[in-house]
Amino acid sequence: MQDCYYNEGDIKRKIRNLKKMEMRLRFHQIESGGVYKGWETCKSIPKKLVWDEFFCLQDNCKNVRYNMKDLMSLDRNELKKIIGQFYYAVFYRKFQETGMMDSSLYNPDILMKMGLPIDSDAVAIKKRFRELAKEYHPDAGGSSEQFVELLEQINSLHLRD
């Protein structure tokens, strides 16, 4: 049996608060009367929020990880896991933009494409890479395009031996 579900209003409020948190954290925005000030004046701010890649508060959004319909079907633990993934992605982006990358942080987008949790370590990544390499290798009946993409992804993670 699943844990209690949130109602639509609760989920929308929580998800909107995540957007506000990202703006404060990444762009040092100051909220004044419900409106964030300073966005337009800062030239170094990227226009794309991590929030925009993760969430849409409508049911039929296509280019996001979770639309409202998806969010409504989650229990509390699943929603907590997604929020954790979101926080990781926000901090990863913040560290990337400020040049403060830690070698223990891996690109969450690549990890998710490989079917790994965002907090995976190098050992788990290498193990999953070997599994996918066997599946995607052209000699084993896989697609050469998928295999090349996998190689590019693993190289971009800069794993230490």
Backbone as a printed PyTorch tensor [residue, N CA C, xyz], in Angstrom:
tensor([[[  0.8340,  -1.1880,   0.0000],
         [  0.0000,   0.0000,   0.0000],
         [  0.8720,   1.2420,   0.0000]],

        [[  0.5040,   2.2140,  -0.8210],
         [  1.3040,   3.4130,  -0.9340],
         [  0.9960,   4.3870,   0.1800]],

        [[  1.9850,   5.2040,   0.4850],
         [  1.8430,   6.2730,   1.4590],
         [  0.7960,   7.2710,   0.9670]],

        [[  0.4070,   8.2020,   1.8060],
         [ -0.6170,   9.1920,   1.4350],
         [ -0.1770,  10.0090,   0.2250]],

        [[ -1.1210,  10.2910,  -0.6320],
         [ -0.8780,  11.1480,  -1.7860],
         [ -1.1050,  12.6010,  -1.3760]],

        [[ -0.4510,  13.4930,  -2.0760],
         [ -0.6920,  14.9210,  -1.9000],
         [ -1.8570,  15.3190,  -2.7900]],

        [[ -2.5300,  16.4020,  -2.4340],
         [ -3.5420,  16.9120,  -3.3600],
         [ -2.8600,  17.8540,  -4.3470]],

        [[ -3.5590,  18.2040,  -5.3980],
         [ -2.9740,  18.9940,  -6.4860],
         [ -2.4480,  20.3440,  -6.0030]],

        [[ -3.1950,  20.9910,  -5.1230],
         [ -2.7630,  22.2930,  -4.6030],
         [ -1.4660,  22.1950,  -3.8160]],

        [[ -1.3310,  21.1500,  -3.0010],
         [ -0.1000,  20.9540,  -2.2250],
         [  1.0980,  20.7350,  -3.1400]],

        [[  0.9110,  19.9040,  -4.1590],
         [  2.0120,  19.6170,  -5.0840],
         [  2.4150,  20.8800,  -5.8370]],

        [[  1.4520,  21.6170,  -6.3510],
         [  1.7780,  22.8440,  -7.0900],
         [  2.5310,  23.8230,  -6.2030]],

        [[  2.1120,  23.9540,  -4.9490],
         [  2.7790,  24.8710,  -4.0140],
         [  4.2230,  24.4190,  -3.7600]],

        [[  4.4110,  23.1230,  -3.5230],
         [  5.7490,  22.5970,  -3.2820],
         [  6.6600,  22.7960,  -4.4990]],

        [[  6.1280,  22.5140,  -5.6770],
         [  6.9370,  22.6140,  -6.8950],
         [  7.2600,  24.0760,  -7.2100]],

        [[  6.3100,  24.9680,  -7.0030],
         [  6.5910,  26.4020,  -7.2040],
         [  7.6540,  26.8860,  -6.2240]],

        [[  7.6110,  26.3900,  -4.9890],
         [  8.6290,  26.7680,  -4.0120],
         [ 10.0140,  26.2910,  -4.4320]],

        [[ 10.0810,  25.1440,  -5.1120],
         [ 11.3670,  24.6740,  -5.6240],
         [ 11.9260,  25.6390,  -6.6660]],

        [[ 11.0570,  26.1920,  -7.4840],
         [ 11.4900,  27.1690,  -8.4940],
         [ 12.0340,  28.4170,  -7.8150]],

        [[ 11.3440,  28.8940,  -6.7900],
         [ 11.8100,  30.0720,  -6.0460],
         [ 13.1560,  29.7830,  -5.3820]],

        [[ 13.2990,  28.5820,  -4.8220],
         [ 14.5480,  28.2220,  -4.1740],
         [ 15.6950,  28.2230,  -5.1880]],

        [[ 15.4490,  27.6680,  -6.3730],
         [ 16.5050,  27.6460,  -7.3830],
         [ 16.9140,  29.0590,  -7.7810]],

        [[ 15.9560,  29.9350,  -7.9520],
         [ 16.2730,  31.3150,  -8.3330],
         [ 17.0870,  32.0110,  -7.2410]],

        [[ 16.7110,  31.7890,  -5.9890],
         [ 17.4760,  32.3980,  -4.8900],
         [ 18.8780,  31.8210,  -4.8240]],

        [[ 18.9910,  30.5180,  -4.9630],
         [ 20.2790,  29.8650,  -4.8290],
         [ 21.2250,  30.1740,  -5.9900]],

        [[ 20.7440,  30.0370,  -7.1970],
         [ 21.6150,  30.1990,  -8.3620],
         [ 21.8170,  31.6450,  -8.7610]],

        [[ 20.8200,  32.4810,  -8.5660],
         [ 20.8850,  33.8290,  -9.1140],
         [ 20.7980,  34.9200,  -8.0680]],

        [[ 20.7690,  34.5530,  -6.7860],
         [ 20.7110,  35.5130,  -5.6870],
         [ 19.5750,  36.4980,  -5.8530]],

        [[ 18.4370,  35.9630,  -6.2370],
         [ 17.2720,  36.8120,  -6.4550],
         [ 16.6410,  37.2080,  -5.1270]],

        [[ 16.1050,  38.3850,  -5.0730],
         [ 15.4230,  38.8890,  -3.8900],
         [ 13.9570,  39.0430,  -4.2330]],

        [[ 13.1180,  38.4220,  -3.4160],
         [ 11.6850,  38.4880,  -3.6580],
         [ 11.1310,  39.7410,  -3.0130]],

        [[ 10.3760,  40.4890,  -3.7750],
         [  9.7560,  41.6980,  -3.2740],
         [  8.3090,  41.7110,  -3.7410]],

        [[  7.4020,  41.4930,  -2.8300],
         [  5.9860,  41.4940,  -3.1910],
         [  5.6200,  40.3810,  -4.1530]],

        [[  6.2710,  39.2180,  -4.0340],
         [  5.9480,  38.0880,  -4.8980],
         [  6.6480,  38.1200,  -6.2480]],

        [[  7.4640,  39.1580,  -6.5040],
         [  8.1620,  39.2890,  -7.7810],
         [  9.6610,  39.2850,  -7.5050]],

        [[ 10.4080,  38.5220,  -8.3020],
         [ 11.8450,  38.4680,  -8.1340],
         [ 12.5000,  39.6180,  -8.8800]],

        [[ 13.3810,  40.3370,  -8.1940],
         [ 14.0640,  41.4960,  -8.7510],
         [ 15.4930,  41.1260,  -9.1110]],

        [[ 16.0200,  41.7610, -10.1200],
         [ 17.4230,  41.6210, -10.4580],
         [ 17.7110,  40.6560, -11.5900]],

        [[ 16.7620,  39.8700, -12.0150],
         [ 16.9720,  38.8910, -13.0770],
         [ 17.4320,  39.5510, -14.3660]],

        [[ 16.7650,  40.6140, -14.7510],
         [ 17.0490,  41.2430, -16.0400],
         [ 18.3980,  41.9560, -16.0640]],

        [[ 18.8960,  42.3630, -14.9040],
         [ 20.1180,  43.1580, -14.8730],
         [ 21.3840,  42.3240, -14.8640]],

        [[ 21.2960,  41.0680, -14.5810],
         [ 22.4830,  40.2210, -14.4890],
         [ 22.7060,  39.4960, -15.8150]],

        [[ 23.7750,  39.8460, -16.5150],
         [ 24.0260,  39.3030, -17.8480],
         [ 24.5500,  37.8660, -17.8170]],

        [[ 25.0970,  37.4200, -16.6810],
         [ 25.6850,  36.0770, -16.6240],
         [ 24.6670,  34.9940, -16.3080]],

        [[ 23.4240,  35.3570, -16.0950],
         [ 22.4140,  34.3740, -15.7370],
         [ 21.9350,  33.6310, -16.9760]],

        [[ 22.0320,  32.3040, -16.9430],
         [ 21.4700,  31.5490, -18.0580],
         [ 19.9500,  31.6400, -18.0320]],

        [[ 19.3470,  31.5500, -19.1650],
         [ 17.8990,  31.7080, -19.2470],
         [ 17.1460,  30.4300, -18.8680]],

        [[ 17.8240,  29.3090, -18.8140],
         [ 17.1600,  28.0300, -18.5610],
         [ 17.3430,  27.6070, -17.1060]],

        [[ 16.2420,  27.3930, -16.4490],
         [ 16.2760,  26.8950, -15.0820],
         [ 16.2920,  25.3690, -15.1000]],

        [[ 16.9000,  24.7680, -14.1090],
         [ 16.8110,  23.3240, -13.9340],
         [ 15.3370,  22.9610, -13.7370]],

        [[ 14.6120,  23.8090, -13.0360],
         [ 13.1840,  23.5950, -12.7700],
         [ 12.4250,  23.3760, -14.0800]],

        [[ 12.7660,  24.1650, -15.1070],
         [ 12.0750,  24.0550, -16.3980],
         [ 12.3300,  22.7150, -17.0820]],

        [[ 13.4430,  22.0780, -16.7690],
         [ 13.7470,  20.7700, -17.3300],
         [ 13.0470,  19.6510, -16.5540]],

        [[ 12.8030,  19.8880, -15.2730],
         [ 12.2050,  18.8760, -14.4070],
         [ 10.6800,  18.8970, -14.4030]],

        [[ 10.0850,  20.0880, -14.2760],
         [  8.6770,  20.1640, -13.9230],
         [  7.8470,  21.0070, -14.8860]],

        [[  6.5800,  20.6300, -14.9880],
         [  5.5500,  21.4270, -15.6410],
         [  4.2750,  21.1940, -14.8380]],

        [[  3.5760,  22.2480, -14.5150],
         [  2.3970,  22.1380, -13.6610],
         [  1.1170,  21.9160, -14.4570]],

        [[  1.2560,  21.4510, -15.6830],
         [  0.1040,  21.0510, -16.4990],
         [  0.2180,  19.5540, -16.7730]],

        [[ -0.8560,  18.9470, -17.2330],
         [ -0.8800,  17.4990, -17.4150],
         [ -0.2060,  17.0020, -18.6840]],

        [[ -0.1880,  17.7890, -19.7380],
         [  0.2500,  17.2640, -21.0350],
         [  1.5660,  17.8490, -21.5290]],

        [[  2.4570,  18.2500, -20.6490],
         [  3.7680,  18.7720, -21.0510],
         [  4.6410,  17.6260, -21.5460]],

        [[  5.4380,  17.8960, -22.5630],
         [  6.2230,  16.8330, -23.1850],
         [  7.7190,  16.8910, -22.8500]],

        [[  8.3240,  18.0620, -22.8520],
         [  9.7740,  18.1750, -22.7390],
         [ 10.2490,  18.4100, -21.3100]],

        [[  9.6130,  17.7610, -20.3570],
         [ 10.0230,  17.8340, -18.9600],
         [ 10.0570,  16.4140, -18.4050]],

        [[ 10.7250,  16.2530, -17.2960],
         [ 10.7800,  14.9190, -16.6920],
         [  9.4750,  14.5560, -15.9930]],

        [[  8.8310,  15.5530, -15.3610],
         [  7.6270,  15.2730, -14.5810],
         [  6.5660,  16.3360, -14.8440]],

        [[  5.4340,  15.9210, -15.3950],
         [  4.3210,  16.8450, -15.5440],
         [  3.3700,  16.6390, -14.3670]],

        [[  2.3190,  17.4180, -14.3110],
         [  1.4100,  17.3740, -13.1670],
         [  0.7700,  15.9950, -13.0070]],

        [[  0.4450,  15.3730, -14.1040],
         [ -0.1630,  14.0360, -14.0530],
         [  0.7940,  13.0450, -13.3860]],

        [[  2.0730,  13.1120, -13.7670],
         [  3.0810,  12.2350, -13.1580],
         [  3.2080,  12.5050, -11.6640]],

        [[  3.2700,  13.7830, -11.3080],
         [  3.4540,  14.1570,  -9.9080],
         [  2.2800,  13.7200,  -9.0370]],

        [[  1.0780,  13.7990,  -9.5920],
         [ -0.1140,  13.4100,  -8.8310],
         [ -0.1510,  11.9060,  -8.5440]],

        [[  0.5570,  11.1100,  -9.3310],
         [  0.5300,   9.6610,  -9.1380],
         [  1.5820,   9.1770,  -8.1410]],

        [[  2.4000,  10.0840,  -7.6200],
         [  3.4950,   9.6960,  -6.7360],
         [  3.0690,   9.6630,  -5.2720]],

        [[  3.6990,   8.7740,  -4.5100],
         [  3.5010,   8.8180,  -3.0640],
         [  4.5780,   9.7270,  -2.4610]],

        [[  4.5400,   9.9210,  -1.1710],
         [  5.4610,  10.8550,  -0.5100],
         [  6.9250,  10.4920,  -0.7240]],

        [[  7.2510,   9.2130,  -0.6120],
         [  8.6520,   8.7950,  -0.7660],
         [  9.1570,   9.0150,  -2.1870]],

        [[  8.3260,   8.7380,  -3.1640],
         [  8.7220,   8.9570,  -4.5570],
         [  8.9110,  10.4490,  -4.8290]],

        [[  8.0270,  11.2760,  -4.2860],
         [  8.1490,  12.7220,  -4.4670],
         [  9.4130,  13.2440,  -3.7910]],

        [[  9.7270,  12.7350,  -2.6040],
         [ 10.9650,  13.1270,  -1.9140],
         [ 12.1900,  12.7750,  -2.7530]],

        [[ 12.1590,  11.6050,  -3.3760],
         [ 13.2820,  11.1690,  -4.2200],
         [ 13.4560,  12.1200,  -5.4060]],

        [[ 12.3660,  12.5000,  -6.0370],
         [ 12.4310,  13.4250,  -7.1760],
         [ 12.9370,  14.7910,  -6.7360]],

        [[ 12.4790,  15.2540,  -5.5940],
         [ 12.9520,  16.5410,  -5.0760],
         [ 14.4400,  16.4710,  -4.7680]],

        [[ 14.9010,  15.3410,  -4.2530],
         [ 16.3330,  15.1530,  -4.0230],
         [ 17.1230,  15.2070,  -5.3250]],

        [[ 16.5970,  14.5790,  -6.3730],
         [ 17.2440,  14.6290,  -7.6840],
         [ 17.2970,  16.0640,  -8.1950]],

        [[ 16.2090,  16.7950,  -7.9770],
         [ 16.1550,  18.1870,  -8.4060],
         [ 17.2210,  19.0180,  -7.6840]],

        [[ 17.3150,  18.8760,  -6.3520],
         [ 18.3150,  19.6220,  -5.5880],
         [ 19.7200,  19.2960,  -6.0740]],

        [[ 20.0020,  18.0220,  -6.3080],
         [ 21.3170,  17.6250,  -6.7990],
         [ 21.6040,  18.3210,  -8.1270]],

        [[ 20.6250,  18.3010,  -9.0290],
         [ 20.8110,  18.9200, -10.3460],
         [ 21.0320,  20.4250, -10.2270]],

        [[ 20.3230,  21.0810,  -9.3120],
         [ 20.4940,  22.5270,  -9.1110],
         [ 21.8980,  22.8210,  -8.5950]],

        [[ 22.3420,  22.0730,  -7.5840],
         [ 23.6810,  22.3110,  -7.0430],
         [ 24.7590,  21.9630,  -8.0610]],

        [[ 24.5490,  20.9050,  -8.8310],
         [ 25.5010,  20.5630,  -9.8830],
         [ 25.6320,  21.7230, -10.8660]],

        [[ 24.5000,  22.2600, -11.3010],
         [ 24.5070,  23.3830, -12.2420],
         [ 25.1750,  24.6140, -11.6230]],

        [[ 24.8810,  24.8810, -10.3500],
         [ 25.4770,  26.0260,  -9.6500],
         [ 26.9950,  25.8720,  -9.5950]],

        [[ 27.4660,  24.6870,  -9.2070],
         [ 28.9080,  24.4530,  -9.1270],
         [ 29.5530,  24.5270, -10.5050]],

        [[ 28.8530,  24.0480, -11.5140],
         [ 29.3640,  24.0930, -12.8840],
         [ 29.5010,  25.5400, -13.3450]],

        [[ 28.4990,  26.3560, -13.0710],
         [ 28.5070,  27.7600, -13.5060],
         [ 29.5490,  28.5940, -12.7800]],

        [[ 29.8290,  28.2420, -11.5280],
         [ 30.7790,  29.0270, -10.7450],
         [ 32.1920,  28.4760, -10.8080]],

        [[ 32.3820,  27.3600, -11.5180],
         [ 33.7100,  26.7790, -11.6470],
         [ 34.1690,  26.0700, -10.3840]],

        [[ 33.2560,  25.6720,  -9.5390],
         [ 33.5990,  25.0170,  -8.2720],
         [ 33.2970,  23.5280,  -8.3150]],

        [[ 33.4770,  22.9030,  -9.4690],
         [ 33.1220,  21.4930,  -9.6120],
         [ 33.9980,  20.6250,  -8.7250]],

        [[ 33.3620,  19.6920,  -8.0840],
         [ 34.0130,  18.6920,  -7.2580],
         [ 34.1140,  17.4260,  -8.1100]],

        [[ 35.2440,  16.7480,  -8.0520],
         [ 35.4190,  15.5700,  -8.9010],
         [ 34.5100,  14.4120,  -8.5010]],

        [[ 33.8780,  14.5020,  -7.3420],
         [ 32.9690,  13.4270,  -6.9410],
         [ 31.5430,  13.6530,  -7.4510]],

        [[ 31.2910,  14.8130,  -8.0750],
         [ 29.9680,  15.0880,  -8.6370],
         [ 29.9600,  14.7160, -10.1140]],

        [[ 28.9310,  13.9880, -10.5030],
         [ 28.7980,  13.5750, -11.8940],
         [ 27.5380,  14.1850, -12.4810]],

        [[ 27.5760,  14.4200, -13.7760],
         [ 26.4590,  15.0570, -14.4660],
         [ 25.1750,  14.2440, -14.2650]],

        [[ 24.1700,  14.8380, -13.6050],
         [ 22.9500,  14.0840, -13.3150],
         [ 22.1760,  13.6840, -14.5680]],

        [[ 22.2780,  14.4570, -15.6320],
         [ 21.5800,  14.1100, -16.8740],
         [ 22.1320,  12.8120, -17.4630]],

        [[ 23.4440,  12.6790, -17.4530],
         [ 24.0630,  11.4730, -17.9920],
         [ 23.7440,  10.2710, -17.1100]],

        [[ 23.8010,  10.4750, -15.8010],
         [ 23.4860,   9.3660, -14.8970],
         [ 22.0570,   8.8750, -15.1050]],

        [[ 21.1340,   9.8010, -15.2900],
         [ 19.7420,   9.4110, -15.4950],
         [ 19.5700,   8.6870, -16.8330]],

        [[ 20.2960,   9.1280, -17.8710],
         [ 20.2270,   8.4340, -19.1640],
         [ 20.7510,   7.0110, -19.0540]],

        [[ 21.7180,   6.8110, -18.1670],
         [ 22.2810,   5.4780, -17.9750],
         [ 21.4260,   4.6410, -17.0270]],

        [[ 20.3770,   5.2400, -16.4820],
         [ 19.5020,   4.5130, -15.5700],
         [ 20.0550,   4.4010, -14.1680]],

        [[ 20.8800,   5.3560, -13.7830],
         [ 21.5030,   5.3580, -12.4620],
         [ 20.9350,   6.4660, -11.5850]],

        [[ 20.9480,   6.2600, -10.2740],
         [ 20.5600,   7.3530,  -9.3860],
         [ 21.6080,   8.4590,  -9.4410]],

        [[ 21.1960,   9.6750,  -9.1330],
         [ 22.0970,  10.8170,  -9.2830],
         [ 23.2430,  10.8280,  -8.2870]],

        [[ 23.1520,  10.0430,  -7.2360],
         [ 24.2280,  10.0090,  -6.2490],
         [ 25.1560,   8.8110,  -6.4540]],

        [[ 25.1760,   8.2520,  -7.6620],
         [ 26.0140,   7.0840,  -7.9560],
         [ 27.4920,   7.4250,  -7.8450]],

        [[ 28.2610,   6.4440,  -7.4010],
         [ 29.7040,   6.6250,  -7.3240],
         [ 30.3680,   6.0220,  -8.5650]],

        [[ 31.6930,   6.1770,  -8.6480],
         [ 32.4310,   5.7200,  -9.8310],
         [ 32.2950,   4.2180, -10.0470]],

        [[ 32.2640,   3.4420,  -8.9780],
         [ 32.1540,   1.9910,  -9.1030],
         [ 30.8200,   1.6100,  -9.7510]],

        [[ 29.7210,   2.2120,  -9.2880],
         [ 28.3960,   1.9200,  -9.8500],
         [ 28.3060,   2.3730, -11.3050]],

        [[ 28.9230,   3.5080, -11.6090],
         [ 28.8900,   4.0310, -12.9800],
         [ 29.6330,   3.0790, -13.9190]],

        [[ 30.8160,   2.6320, -13.5030],
         [ 31.6010,   1.7170, -14.3320],
         [ 30.8760,   0.3920, -14.5440]],

        [[ 30.2400,  -0.1050, -13.4940],
         [ 29.4970,  -1.3580, -13.6050],
         [ 28.3560,  -1.2130, -14.6030]],

        [[ 27.6110,  -0.1040, -14.5020],
         [ 26.4840,   0.1300, -15.4200],
         [ 26.9890,   0.3390, -16.8450]],

        [[ 28.1230,   1.0200, -16.9910],
         [ 28.7060,   1.2230, -18.3140],
         [ 29.0050,  -0.1190, -18.9780]],

        [[ 29.6010,  -1.0440, -18.2180],
         [ 29.9170,  -2.3570, -18.7900],
         [ 28.6480,  -3.0880, -19.2310]],

        [[ 27.5920,  -2.9920, -18.4160],
         [ 26.3160,  -3.6290, -18.7750],
         [ 25.7590,  -3.0380, -20.0690]],

        [[ 25.7520,  -1.7080, -20.1440],
         [ 25.2090,  -1.0450, -21.3320],
         [ 26.0900,  -1.2660, -22.5560]],

        [[ 27.4080,  -1.3170, -22.3520],
         [ 28.3210,  -1.5440, -23.4700],
         [ 28.0660,  -2.9090, -24.1040]],

        [[ 27.8160,  -3.9100, -23.2640],
         [ 27.4980,  -5.2390, -23.7940],
         [ 26.1950,  -5.2180, -24.5890]],

        [[ 25.2350,  -4.4450, -24.0910],
         [ 23.9230,  -4.3700, -24.7450],
         [ 23.9830,  -3.5690, -26.0490]],

        [[ 24.7240,  -2.4640, -26.0490],
         [ 24.7380,  -1.5480, -27.2030],
         [ 25.8010,  -1.8730, -28.2470]],

        [[ 26.7660,  -2.7220, -27.9160],
         [ 27.8740,  -2.9760, -28.8440],
         [ 27.3370,  -3.5730, -30.1480]],

        [[ 27.7890,  -3.0360, -31.2870],
         [ 27.3080,  -3.5270, -32.5900],
         [ 27.5640,  -5.0190, -32.8210]],

        [[ 28.6520,  -5.5570, -32.2630],
         [ 28.9410,  -6.9860, -32.4340],
         [ 27.9490,  -7.8650, -31.6780]],

        [[ 27.2610,  -7.2670, -30.6950],
         [ 26.2720,  -8.0260, -29.9170],
         [ 24.8570,  -7.7250, -30.4000]],

        [[ 24.7460,  -7.0730, -31.5580],
         [ 23.4350,  -6.7700, -32.1230],
         [ 22.8770,  -5.4140, -31.7290]],

        [[ 23.7000,  -4.6050, -31.0600],
         [ 23.2470,  -3.2830, -30.6500],
         [ 23.4310,  -2.2430, -31.7380]],

        [[ 23.0450,  -1.0530, -31.4390],
         [ 23.1300,   0.0650, -32.3690],
         [ 24.4710,   0.7790, -32.2090]],

        [[ 25.1410,   1.0280, -33.3110],
         [ 26.4340,   1.7280, -33.2300],
         [ 26.2430,   3.1660, -32.7410]],

        [[ 25.0930,   3.7840, -33.0770],
         [ 24.8370,   5.1500, -32.6090],
         [ 24.6990,   5.1950, -31.0920]],

        [[ 23.9710,   4.2160, -30.5340],
         [ 23.8230,   4.1590, -29.0790],
         [ 25.1650,   3.8840, -28.4080]],

        [[ 25.9710,   3.0220, -29.0010],
         [ 27.2650,   2.6840, -28.4280],
         [ 28.1840,   3.8990, -28.4180]],

        [[ 28.2290,   4.6270, -29.5180],
         [ 29.0580,   5.8280, -29.5940],
         [ 28.5810,   6.8680, -28.5790]],

        [[ 27.2620,   7.0430, -28.4660],
         [ 26.7130,   7.9880, -27.4890],
         [ 27.1000,   7.5880, -26.0630]],

        [[ 27.0440,   6.2890, -25.7700],
         [ 27.4340,   5.7950, -24.4560],
         [ 28.9020,   6.0920, -24.1760]],

        [[ 29.7640,   5.8590, -25.1630],
         [ 31.1940,   6.1550, -25.0020],
         [ 31.4250,   7.6500, -24.7440]],

        [[ 30.7150,   8.4940, -25.4770],
         [ 30.8500,   9.9390, -25.2700],
         [ 30.3860,  10.3360, -23.8690]],

        [[ 29.2980,   9.7320, -23.4040],
         [ 28.7800,  10.0420, -22.0730],
         [ 29.7690,   9.6240, -20.9930]],

        [[ 30.2950,   8.4150, -21.0940],
         [ 31.2140,   7.9340, -20.0510],
         [ 32.5040,   8.7480, -20.0590]],

        [[ 32.9710,   9.1610, -21.2350],
         [ 34.1700,  10.0010, -21.3140],
         [ 33.9460,  11.3710, -20.7040]],

        [[ 32.7350,  11.8920, -20.8600],
         [ 32.4500,  13.2250, -20.3120],
         [ 32.3480,  13.2200, -18.7830]],

        [[ 32.1670,  12.0550, -18.1730],
         [ 32.0750,  11.9810, -16.7160],
         [ 33.4340,  12.0760, -16.0350]],

        [[ 34.5160,  11.8450, -16.7810],
         [ 35.8910,  11.9510, -16.2540],
         [ 36.0540,  11.1040, -14.9880]],

        [[ 35.7660,   9.8230, -15.1310],
         [ 35.9040,   8.9110, -14.0000],
         [ 37.3670,   8.6830, -13.6840]],

        [[ 37.6610,   8.6110, -12.4000],
         [ 39.0300,   8.3000, -11.9760],
         [ 39.1910,   6.7910, -11.8680]],

        [[ 40.3640,   6.3010, -12.2570],
         [ 40.6330,   4.8390, -12.1590],
         [ 41.0190,   4.4490, -10.7740]]])
